[in-house]
Amino acid sequence: MRKLLIACLLLCLSLAAMGQDDASRSASADVRYLMPDFTDGMIFFHSGAPAQGKLNICAEDNTLRFIDKSGVELAAANEDNIYKVRIDTVLFLRSGGLYYRLYKVTSYCGIALKRDVRLVRTGKQGAFGTTSQTSSIRESGNIYADGVSYDIEKNKDAAYEAVETLYLYKGDEVLVFNKRNLRRAFPESKDAIDAYFKGGGAVPATVPEALALMNSFKYE
C-alpha cells in the first residue's frame, strides 16, 4: 500500500510539473502583446470618465493589461464597458469582446486588424508566410509584425502561430473586408470599387496593400 501511495504521489508531481512547463512556454512578450512595451495610454469607456495608465493588450486571450503602482501586471476588470483604448499613438477598438488595431483612412472608417497568438504543440518551425487575408507565423526564431523583426529565441522549444486578419471599420462597427462593405464605407466610390473587382482585383492581403487601395477611393 505504501508503495502504491508513493507511486501515486510521484505521478501527481509529474503531472503538475508538466502543467507548469506548458504554462512557462507562453509566447515571449514581443509576440504575446499587441504593442512592443507597456506604454502610457488612455482607456475610453461607454460610461464614465477615461482612465490612464501603462497599458498593453495580450493577444493570447485578448485582454487589456496594465501595470499597477507596485509594478505588477494586472488584467483590466469590467472590459465590457471599454469602448476604445489608445496606447502611445495607436488606437484600438473593442468589438465583440476583441481588440482591433485601427488604421485610419478617413475620419469615420479604415482598417481594423485582429491578431491572435497561440502555442502550436505540433507546429513546424518554419518561415513567415502570408496567404490571402491571413498571415500565419510558425517559427521559434524571429517573428515579424508591421515589418519589424522581434526575437523570440528564448522560446526555442516552442512554436507559435500568430494570425493577423484584416477587417474594415466604419464608425464603431467592425466589418468583413469585402466588396460589399467597401461600398458601404466609400459610397462616393462605388463605381471605382466595382471596376477594381471586375478587373480582377482581390481583397488585399496586407495592411500596406489595403491602405493603398482605400486611399485611392474618393471620400468626403
Accessible surface in RSA format (square Angstrom, percent):
REM  Atomic radii and reference values for relative SASA: ProtOr
REM  Chains: A
REM  Algorithm: Lee & Richards
REM  Probe-radius: 1.40
REM  Slices: 20
REM RES _ NUM      All-atoms   Total-Side   Main-Chain    Non-polar    All polar
REM                ABS   REL    ABS   REL    ABS   REL    ABS   REL    ABS   REL
RES MET A   1   172.72  89.4 126.02  83.4  46.70 111.2 118.05 100.4  54.67  72.4
RES ARG A   2   190.60  80.0 184.73  94.2   5.87  14.0  67.91  92.8 122.69  74.4
RES LYS A   3   178.10  86.9 171.76 105.4   6.34  15.1 116.72 105.1  61.39  65.4
RES LEU A   4   108.65  60.5 103.21  73.8   5.43  13.7 107.20  75.3   1.45   3.9
RES LEU A   5   111.81  62.3 107.22  76.7   4.58  11.5 107.56  75.5   4.25  11.4
RES ILE A   6    84.70  48.2  83.62  62.3   1.08   2.6  84.67  61.0   0.03   0.1
RES ALA A   7    54.16  49.8  45.41  70.1   8.75  19.9  49.43  69.6   4.73  12.5
RES CYS A   8    62.12  47.0  59.85  66.8   2.26   5.3  22.58  57.2  39.53  42.6
RES LEU A   9   106.67  59.4 102.98  73.7   3.70   9.3 106.16  74.6   0.51   1.4
RES LEU A  10   109.67  61.1 105.24  75.3   4.43  11.1 105.57  74.1   4.10  11.0
RES LEU A  11   109.19  60.8 104.65  74.9   4.54  11.4 108.65  76.3   0.54   1.5
RES CYS A  12    77.64  58.7  71.30  79.5   6.34  14.9  22.22  56.3  55.42  59.8
RES LEU A  13   103.60  57.7  98.75  70.6   4.84  12.2  99.33  69.8   4.26  11.5
RES SER A  14    56.36  47.6  47.66  63.6   8.70  20.0  27.39  58.3  28.97  40.6
RES LEU A  15   102.64  57.2  94.39  67.5   8.25  20.7  94.70  66.5   7.94  21.4
RES ALA A  16    53.49  49.2  39.55  61.0  13.93  31.7  51.41  72.4   2.08   5.5
RES ALA A  17    56.92  52.3  49.96  77.1   6.96  15.8  52.40  73.8   4.53  12.0
RES MET A  18   116.28  60.2 112.05  74.2   4.23  10.1 100.57  85.5  15.71  20.8
RES GLY A  19    38.72  47.8   0.00   N/A  38.72  47.8  32.39  88.9   6.33  14.2
RES GLN A  20   129.95  72.7 122.59  89.6   7.36  17.5  43.24  92.0  86.71  65.8
RES ASP A  21    74.88  52.4  70.03  69.7   4.84  11.5  21.87  51.5  53.00  52.9
RES ASP A  22    56.99  39.9  49.06  48.8   7.92  18.7  12.15  28.6  44.84  44.7
RES ALA A  23    75.03  69.0  50.31  77.6  24.73  56.2  63.16  88.9  11.87  31.5
RES SER A  24    83.60  70.6  49.86  66.5  33.74  77.7  52.12 111.0  31.49  44.1
RES ARG A  25    63.57  26.7  62.39  31.8   1.18   2.8  19.43  26.5  44.15  26.8
RES SER A  26    41.07  34.7  29.38  39.2  11.69  26.9  35.74  76.1   5.33   7.5
RES ALA A  27     5.57   5.1   0.03   0.1   5.54  12.6   0.03   0.0   5.54  14.7
RES SER A  28     6.62   5.6   2.09   2.8   4.52  10.4   6.60  14.1   0.02   0.0
RES ALA A  29    51.66  47.5  45.70  70.5   5.96  13.5  47.26  66.6   4.39  11.6
RES ASP A  30    47.12  33.0  42.87  42.7   4.25  10.0   1.36   3.2  45.76  45.6
RES VAL A  31     0.00   0.0   0.00   0.0   0.00   0.0   0.00   0.0   0.00   0.0
RES ARG A  32    59.90  25.2  59.90  30.5   0.00   0.0   3.18   4.4  56.72  34.4
RES TYR A  33    14.17   6.6  12.45   7.1   1.73   4.5   9.25   7.0   4.92   6.1
RES LEU A  34    23.46  13.1  10.47   7.5  12.99  32.7  10.77   7.6  12.69  34.1
RES MET A  35    16.51   8.6  15.10  10.0   1.41   3.4  15.12  12.9   1.39   1.8
RES PRO A  36    62.00  45.2  52.40  47.8   9.60  34.9  54.03  44.6   7.97  49.5
RES ASP A  37    97.50  68.3  91.75  91.3   5.75  13.6  26.84  63.2  70.66  70.5
RES PHE A  38    49.93  25.0  31.89  19.7  18.05  47.0  31.89  19.3  18.05  51.7
RES THR A  39    39.98  28.4  38.89  39.4   1.09   2.6  28.83  38.7  11.15  16.9
RES ASP A  40    91.55  64.1  86.91  86.5   4.64  11.0  34.01  80.0  57.54  57.4
RES GLY A  41     8.67  10.7   0.00   N/A   8.67  10.7   4.86  13.3   3.81   8.5
RES MET A  42    35.33  18.3  35.33  23.4   0.00   0.0  33.62  28.6   1.71   2.3
RES ILE A  43    15.18   8.6  15.18  11.3   0.00   0.0  15.18  10.9   0.00   0.0
RES PHE A  44    58.56  29.3  58.28  36.1   0.28   0.7  58.56  35.5   0.00   0.0
RES PHE A  45    55.60  27.8  39.20  24.3  16.40  42.7  39.20  23.8  16.40  46.9
RES HIS A  46   124.40  68.0  88.16  61.3  36.24  92.7  60.00  61.8  64.40  74.9
RES SER A  47    78.03  65.9  66.61  88.9  11.42  26.3  49.61 105.6  28.42  39.8
RES GLY A  48    63.78  78.6   0.00   N/A  63.78  78.6  37.49 102.9  26.28  58.9
RES ALA A  49    82.64  76.0  59.45  91.7  23.20  52.8  65.14  91.7  17.51  46.4
RES PRO A  50    74.51  54.3  53.83  49.1  20.68  75.2  53.83  44.4  20.68 128.5
RES ALA A  51    39.64  36.4  33.53  51.7   6.11  13.9  39.64  55.8   0.00   0.0
RES GLN A  52   145.03  81.1 112.50  82.2  32.52  77.4  26.44  56.3 118.58  89.9
RES GLY A  53    26.65  32.9   0.00   N/A  26.65  32.9  24.92  68.4   1.73   3.9
RES LYS A  54    97.52  47.6  96.30  59.1   1.22   2.9  58.24  52.4  39.28  41.8
RES LEU A  55     1.71   1.0   1.71   1.2   0.00   0.0   1.71   1.2   0.00   0.0
RES ASN A  56     1.11   0.8   1.11   1.1   0.00   0.0   0.00   0.0   1.11   1.1
RES ILE A  57     0.13   0.1   0.13   0.1   0.00   0.0   0.13   0.1   0.00   0.0
RES CYS A  58     0.46   0.4   0.46   0.5   0.00   0.0   0.00   0.0   0.46   0.5
RES ALA A  59     2.44   2.2   0.00   0.0   2.44   5.5   0.19   0.3   2.25   6.0
RES GLU A  60    65.02  37.3  35.33  26.7  29.69  70.7  16.33  31.6  48.70  39.8
RES ASP A  61    76.09  53.3  51.60  51.4  24.49  57.9  40.59  95.5  35.50  35.4
RES ASN A  62    13.39   9.2   9.62   9.3   3.77   9.1   6.23  15.0   7.16   6.9
RES THR A  63    28.09  20.0  28.09  28.5   0.00   0.0  28.09  37.7   0.00   0.0
RES LEU A  64     0.03   0.0   0.03   0.0   0.00   0.0   0.03   0.0   0.00   0.0
RES ARG A  65    28.97  12.2  28.97  14.8   0.00   0.0   0.75   1.0  28.22  17.1
RES PHE A  66    60.47  30.3  60.47  37.5   0.00   0.0  60.47  36.7   0.00   0.0
RES ILE A  67    54.08  30.8  39.93  29.8  14.14  34.1  39.93  28.8  14.14  38.4
RES ASP A  68    44.00  30.8  32.48  32.3  11.52  27.2  20.65  48.6  23.35  23.3
RES LYS A  69   219.37 107.0 177.15 108.7  42.21 100.5 128.62 115.8  90.75  96.7
RES SER A  70    89.78  75.9  51.57  68.8  38.20  88.0  55.75 118.7  34.03  47.7
RES GLY A  71    52.40  64.6   0.00   N/A  52.40  64.6  25.04  68.7  27.36  61.3
RES VAL A  72    77.05  50.7  73.20  66.3   3.85   9.3  77.05  67.0   0.00   0.0
RES GLU A  73    61.87  35.5  41.26  31.2  20.61  49.1  20.55  39.7  41.32  33.7
RES LEU A  74    75.17  41.9  71.77  51.3   3.40   8.6  75.17  52.8   0.00   0.0
RES ALA A  75    59.28  54.5  36.97  57.0  22.32  50.8  36.97  52.1  22.32  59.1
RES ALA A  76    18.51  17.0   7.97  12.3  10.54  24.0   9.11  12.8   9.40  24.9
RES ALA A  77    88.43  81.3  64.55  99.6  23.88  54.3  72.39 101.9  16.04  42.5
RES ASN A  78   108.56  74.9  84.56  81.7  24.01  57.8  37.16  89.4  71.41  69.0
RES GLU A  79    25.44  14.6  20.42  15.4   5.02  12.0   7.51  14.5  17.93  14.6
RES ASP A  80   117.54  82.3  99.97  99.5  17.58  41.6  32.86  77.3  84.68  84.5
RES ASN A  81    32.86  22.7  28.99  28.0   3.87   9.3  11.31  27.2  21.56  20.8
RES ILE A  82     3.13   1.8   1.26   0.9   1.87   4.5   1.26   0.9   1.87   5.1
RES TYR A  83    64.59  30.2  64.44  36.7   0.15   0.4  43.55  32.7  21.04  25.9
RES LYS A  84    38.94  19.0  38.92  23.9   0.02   0.0   8.06   7.3  30.88  32.9
RES VAL A  85     0.00   0.0   0.00   0.0   0.00   0.0   0.00   0.0   0.00   0.0
RES ARG A  86    91.31  38.3  91.31  46.5   0.00   0.0  24.28  33.2  67.03  40.6
RES ILE A  87     0.00   0.0   0.00   0.0   0.00   0.0   0.00   0.0   0.00   0.0
RES ASP A  88    80.05  56.1  65.10  64.8  14.95  35.3   6.54  15.4  73.50  73.3
RES THR A  89   122.23  86.9  93.75  95.0  28.48  67.9  72.66  97.6  49.57  74.9
RES VAL A  90    21.41  14.1  17.88  16.2   3.53   8.5  21.41  18.6   0.00   0.0
RES LEU A  91    57.45  32.0  54.90  39.3   2.55   6.4  54.90  38.6   2.55   6.9
RES PHE A  92     0.15   0.1   0.11   0.1   0.04   0.1   0.11   0.1   0.04   0.1
RES LEU A  93     1.95   1.1   1.95   1.4   0.00   0.0   1.95   1.4   0.00   0.0
RES ARG A  94    39.98  16.8  25.93  13.2  14.05  33.4   1.09   1.5  38.89  23.6
RES SER A  95    33.12  28.0  25.40  33.9   7.72  17.8   8.64  18.4  24.48  34.3
RES GLY A  96    80.87  99.7   0.00   N/A  80.87  99.7  45.68 125.4  35.19  78.8
RES GLY A  97    34.59  42.7   0.00   N/A  34.59  42.7  18.64  51.1  15.95  35.7
RES LEU A  98    55.66  31.0  55.66  39.8   0.00   0.0  55.66  39.1   0.00   0.0
RES TYR A  99     1.19   0.6   0.02   0.0   1.17   3.0   0.02   0.0   1.17   1.4
RES TYR A 100    16.33   7.6  16.33   9.3   0.00   0.0   0.02   0.0  16.30  20.1
RES ARG A 101    54.90  23.1  54.76  27.9   0.14   0.3   9.06  12.4  45.84  27.8
RES LEU A 102    17.49   9.7   4.31   3.1  13.18  33.1   4.31   3.0  13.18  35.5
RES TYR A 103    37.12  17.3  32.66  18.6   4.46  11.6  37.09  27.9   0.03   0.0
RES LYS A 104   148.07  72.2 119.98  73.6  28.09  66.9  67.37  60.6  80.70  86.0
RES VAL A 105    17.46  11.5   0.09   0.1  17.37  41.9   2.37   2.1  15.09  40.9
RES THR A 106     5.72   4.1   0.42   0.4   5.30  12.6   5.52   7.4   0.20   0.3
RES SER A 107    99.37  84.0  64.08  85.5  35.29  81.3  43.45  92.5  55.92  78.3
RES TYR A 108    66.85  31.2  60.90  34.6   5.95  15.5  63.39  47.6   3.46   4.3
RES CYS A 109     0.28   0.2   0.28   0.3   0.00   0.0   0.28   0.7   0.00   0.0
RES GLY A 110     0.15   0.2   0.00   N/A   0.15   0.2   0.00   0.0   0.15   0.3
RES ILE A 111     0.00   0.0   0.00   0.0   0.00   0.0   0.00   0.0   0.00   0.0
RES ALA A 112     0.00   0.0   0.00   0.0   0.00   0.0   0.00   0.0   0.00   0.0
RES LEU A 113    14.21   7.9  11.18   8.0   3.03   7.6  11.18   7.9   3.03   8.2
RES LYS A 114    30.41  14.8  30.26  18.6   0.16   0.4   6.20   5.6  24.22  25.8
RES ARG A 115    16.31   6.8  14.56   7.4   1.75   4.2   7.50  10.3   8.80   5.3
RES ASP A 116    37.13  26.0  37.13  37.0   0.00   0.0  12.86  30.3  24.27  24.2
RES VAL A 117     3.63   2.4   0.17   0.2   3.46   8.3   0.17   0.1   3.46   9.4
RES ARG A 118   123.41  51.8 120.71  61.5   2.70   6.4  55.74  76.2  67.67  41.0
RES LEU A 119    44.89  25.0  22.72  16.3  22.18  55.7  22.72  16.0  22.18  59.7
RES VAL A 120    25.64  16.9  20.21  18.3   5.43  13.1  23.54  20.5   2.10   5.7
RES ARG A 121   161.08  67.6 126.75  64.6  34.34  81.8  61.29  83.8  99.80  60.5
RES THR A 122   131.20  93.3 102.18 103.6  29.03  69.2  80.30 107.9  50.91  77.0
RES GLY A 123    20.32  25.1   0.00   N/A  20.32  25.1   4.59  12.6  15.74  35.2
RES LYS A 124   171.46  83.6 164.35 100.8   7.11  16.9 112.30 101.1  59.16  63.0
RES GLN A 125   114.98  64.3  83.41  61.0  31.57  75.2  26.69  56.8  88.29  67.0
RES GLY A 126    38.55  47.5   0.00   N/A  38.55  47.5  32.83  90.1   5.72  12.8
RES ALA A 127    90.08  82.8  63.34  97.7  26.74  60.8  68.22  96.1  21.86  57.9
RES PHE A 128    78.39  39.2  54.99  34.1  23.40  60.9  54.99  33.3  23.40  67.0
RES GLY A 129    33.64  41.5   0.00   N/A  33.64  41.5  33.06  90.7   0.59   1.3
RES THR A 130    59.75  42.5  30.62  31.0  29.12  69.4  21.30  28.6  38.45  58.1
RES THR A 131    93.41  66.4  88.30  89.5   5.11  12.2  77.37 103.9  16.04  24.2
RES SER A 132    84.38  71.3  62.19  83.0  22.20  51.1  52.42 111.6  31.96  44.8
RES GLN A 133    47.71  26.7  46.94  34.3   0.77   1.8   9.18  19.5  38.53  29.2
RES THR A 134    37.85  26.9  37.85  38.4   0.00   0.0  19.06  25.6  18.79  28.4
RES SER A 135    13.33  11.3  13.28  17.7   0.05   0.1   1.68   3.6  11.64  16.3
RES SER A 136    32.63  27.6  29.28  39.1   3.34   7.7  14.70  31.3  17.92  25.1
RES ILE A 137     3.88   2.2   3.88   2.9   0.00   0.0   3.88   2.8   0.00   0.0
RES ARG A 138    95.32  40.0  94.06  47.9   1.27   3.0  22.63  30.9  72.69  44.1
RES GLU A 139    21.24  12.2  20.20  15.3   1.04   2.5   5.85  11.3  15.38  12.6
RES SER A 140    11.96  10.1   8.53  11.4   3.43   7.9   0.14   0.3  11.81  16.6
RES GLY A 141    19.02  23.5   0.00   N/A  19.02  23.5  16.82  46.2   2.20   4.9
RES ASN A 142    57.17  39.4  55.61  53.7   1.56   3.8   2.29   5.5  54.87  53.0
RES ILE A 143     1.10   0.6   1.10   0.8   0.00   0.0   1.10   0.8   0.00   0.0
RES TYR A 144    90.72  42.4  87.54  49.8   3.18   8.3  53.18  40.0  37.54  46.3
RES ALA A 145    12.76  11.7  10.10  15.6   2.65   6.0  12.66  17.8   0.09   0.2
RES ASP A 146    87.21  61.1  45.91  45.7  41.30  97.7  39.02  91.8  48.19  48.1
RES GLY A 147    76.56  94.4   0.00   N/A  76.56  94.4  37.42 102.7  39.14  87.7
RES VAL A 148    74.34  48.9  71.40  64.6   2.94   7.1  74.34  64.6   0.00   0.0
RES SER A 149    55.86  47.2  31.39  41.9  24.48  56.4  25.46  54.2  30.40  42.6
RES TYR A 150    37.86  17.7  36.31  20.7   1.54   4.0  22.61  17.0  15.25  18.8
RES ASP A 151    86.42  60.5  71.74  71.4  14.67  34.7  33.49  78.8  52.93  52.8
RES ILE A 152     1.06   0.6   0.91   0.7   0.15   0.4   1.06   0.8   0.00   0.0
RES GLU A 153    72.86  41.8  69.03  52.2   3.83   9.1  38.04  73.6  34.82  28.4
RES LYS A 154   162.76  79.4 120.05  73.7  42.70 101.7  85.79  77.2  76.96  82.0
RES ASN A 155    20.48  14.1  15.17  14.7   5.31  12.8   5.39  13.0  15.09  14.6
RES LYS A 156   129.43  63.1 120.89  74.2   8.54  20.3  63.92  57.5  65.51  69.8
RES ASP A 157   128.35  89.9 106.35 105.9  22.01  52.0  31.53  74.2  96.82  96.6
RES ALA A 158     2.13   2.0   1.73   2.7   0.40   0.9   2.02   2.8   0.11   0.3
RES ALA A 159     7.17   6.6   4.70   7.2   2.48   5.6   4.70   6.6   2.48   6.6
RES TYR A 160     2.35   1.1   2.05   1.2   0.30   0.8   2.05   1.5   0.30   0.4
RES GLU A 161    13.47   7.7  13.47  10.2   0.00   0.0   0.00   0.0  13.47  11.0
RES ALA A 162     0.20   0.2   0.06   0.1   0.14   0.3   0.06   0.1   0.14   0.4
RES VAL A 163    23.75  15.6  23.42  21.2   0.33   0.8  23.42  20.4   0.33   0.9
RES GLU A 164    30.92  17.8  28.78  21.8   2.14   5.1   3.33   6.4  27.59  22.5
RES THR A 165    25.59  18.2  25.59  25.9   0.00   0.0  18.08  24.3   7.52  11.4
RES LEU A 166     4.55   2.5   3.80   2.7   0.75   1.9   3.80   2.7   0.75   2.0
RES TYR A 167    47.11  22.0  47.11  26.8   0.00   0.0  19.35  14.5  27.76  34.2
RES LEU A 168     0.56   0.3   0.56   0.4   0.00   0.0   0.56   0.4   0.00   0.0
RES TYR A 169    16.46   7.7  15.96   9.1   0.51   1.3   7.92   6.0   8.54  10.5
RES LYS A 170    70.64  34.5  65.46  40.2   5.19  12.3  34.36  30.9  36.28  38.6
RES GLY A 171    35.34  43.6   0.00   N/A  35.34  43.6  33.33  91.5   2.01   4.5
RES ASP A 172    86.46  60.6  69.56  69.2  16.90  40.0  26.99  63.5  59.47  59.3
RES GLU A 173    82.20  47.2  76.51  57.9   5.69  13.6  36.23  70.1  45.97  37.5
RES VAL A 174    31.26  20.6   8.45   7.6  22.81  55.0   8.45   7.3  22.81  61.9
RES LEU A 175    12.16   6.8   8.91   6.4   3.25   8.2  12.16   8.5   0.00   0.0
RES VAL A 176    84.99  55.9  82.57  74.8   2.42   5.8  82.60  71.8   2.40   6.5
RES PHE A 177     1.79   0.9   0.00   0.0   1.79   4.7   0.00   0.0   1.79   5.1
RES ASN A 178    50.08  34.5  50.08  48.4   0.00   0.0  22.26  53.6  27.82  26.9
RES LYS A 179    74.72  36.5  72.83  44.7   1.89   4.5  38.90  35.0  35.82  38.2
RES ARG A 180   161.31  67.7 155.36  79.2   5.95  14.2  64.90  88.7  96.41  58.4
RES ASN A 181     7.68   5.3   7.68   7.4   0.00   0.0   0.00   0.0   7.68   7.4
RES LEU A 182     0.00   0.0   0.00   0.0   0.00   0.0   0.00   0.0   0.00   0.0
RES ARG A 183    70.45  29.6  70.29  35.8   0.16   0.4  10.24  14.0  60.22  36.5
RES ARG A 184    87.94  36.9  78.81  40.2   9.14  21.8  37.30  51.0  50.65  30.7
RES ALA A 185     0.75   0.7   0.75   1.2   0.00   0.0   0.75   1.1   0.00   0.0
RES PHE A 186     0.00   0.0   0.00   0.0   0.00   0.0   0.00   0.0   0.00   0.0
RES PRO A 187    64.61  47.1  51.34  46.8  13.27  48.2  51.65  42.6  12.97  80.6
RES GLU A 188    77.89  44.7  44.82  33.9  33.07  78.7  47.67  92.2  30.22  24.7
RES SER A 189     5.57   4.7   1.31   1.8   4.25   9.8   4.77  10.1   0.80   1.1
RES LYS A 190    86.23  42.1  84.63  51.9   1.61   3.8  32.15  28.9  54.08  57.6
RES ASP A 191   123.02  86.2 114.84 114.3   8.18  19.3  38.71  91.1  84.31  84.1
RES ALA A 192    51.47  47.3  37.79  58.3  13.68  31.1  45.94  64.7   5.53  14.6
RES ILE A 193     0.00   0.0   0.00   0.0   0.00   0.0   0.00   0.0   0.00   0.0
RES ASP A 194    29.20  20.5  29.20  29.1   0.00   0.0   8.23  19.4  20.97  20.9
RES ALA A 195    63.66  58.5  49.70  76.7  13.96  31.8  55.18  77.7   8.48  22.5
RES TYR A 196    71.31  33.3  59.98  34.1  11.33  29.5  52.50  39.5  18.81  23.2
RES PHE A 197    41.03  20.5  26.10  16.2  14.93  38.9  26.43  16.0  14.60  41.8
RES LYS A 198   169.90  82.9 131.05  80.4  38.85  92.5  86.10  77.5  83.80  89.3
RES GLY A 199    69.65  85.9   0.00   N/A  69.65  85.9  34.98  96.0  34.67  77.6
RES GLY A 200    65.79  81.1   0.00   N/A  65.79  81.1  37.65 103.3  28.14  63.0
RES GLY A 201    23.43  28.9   0.00   N/A  23.43  28.9  13.09  35.9  10.34  23.2
RES ALA A 202    68.82  63.3  58.71  90.6  10.11  23.0  63.66  89.6   5.16  13.7
RES VAL A 203    41.80  27.5  29.16  26.4  12.64  30.5  29.16  25.3  12.64  34.3
RES PRO A 204     9.34   6.8   2.70   2.5   6.64  24.1   9.34   7.7   0.00   0.0
RES ALA A 205    24.00  22.1  20.04  30.9   3.96   9.0  20.04  28.2   3.96  10.5
RES THR A 206    45.84  32.6  41.67  42.2   4.16   9.9  42.75  57.4   3.09   4.7
RES VAL A 207    19.33  12.7  17.23  15.6   2.10   5.1  17.23  15.0   2.10   5.7
RES PRO A 208    95.79  69.8  86.77  79.1   9.02  32.8  90.76  74.9   5.03  31.3
RES GLU A 209    91.89  52.8  83.41  63.1   8.48  20.2  40.25  77.9  51.63  42.2
RES ALA A 210     0.00   0.0   0.00   0.0   0.00   0.0   0.00   0.0   0.00   0.0
RES LEU A 211    46.37  25.8  46.37  33.2   0.00   0.0  46.37  32.6   0.00   0.0
RES ALA A 212    68.58  63.1  50.03  77.2  18.55  42.2  59.74  84.1   8.84  23.4
RES LEU A 213    19.03  10.6  13.04   9.3   5.99  15.1  18.48  13.0   0.54   1.5
RES MET A 214     0.34   0.2   0.34   0.2   0.00   0.0   0.34   0.3   0.00   0.0
RES ASN A 215    85.72  59.1  62.07  60.0  23.65  56.9  22.75  54.8  62.97  60.9
RES SER A 216    80.40  67.9  42.49  56.7  37.91  87.3  46.84  99.8  33.56  47.0
RES PHE A 217    12.91   6.5   5.09   3.2   7.81  20.3   6.30   3.8   6.61  18.9
RES LYS A 218   159.65  77.9 152.93  93.8   6.72  16.0 101.45  91.3  58.19  62.0
RES TYR A 219    86.25  40.3  58.19  33.1  28.07  73.0  32.25  24.2  54.00  66.6
RES GLU A 220   166.63  95.7 116.08  87.8  50.55 120.4  73.74 142.6  92.89  75.8
END  Absolute sums over single chains surface
CHAIN  1 A    12331.5       9791.7       2539.8       7097.2       5234.3
END  Absolute sums over all chains
TOTAL         12331.5       9791.7       2539.8       7097.2       5234.3
